[in-house]
Amino acid sequence: MIQEFKVLAAGVAATALGGVGAGIGTIFGSYLVAAATNPSMSRFLFNYAIIGFALTEAMGLFSMMVAFLLLFS
């Protein structure tokens, strides 16, 4: 009974990975629109896109870590 709840909790925690994928797509899609609108700022905007990517990916790694902790503890 406990194992089933662990698997269910890990699945719920892993649903955050879908949001991370959508967030990364939004970040780089917005970067492309901004760089096409103002090409002279593209180098400056790329730095912000990379920072946003790193923070979004970190949230995905944290949710995956929680899923594994729930599953294997």
Number of C-alpha atoms within 10 A of each C-alpha: 5 7 11 10 12 18 16 15 16 21 16 12 19 20 14 17 18 10 14 20 14 11 16 19 13 13 18 16 13 14 18 17 11 15 17 12 11 11 13 10 12 16 11 11 18 16 11 14 19 15 13 16 18 13 14 19 17 13 15 21 16 15 20 19 15 15 22 18 12 18 17 10 6
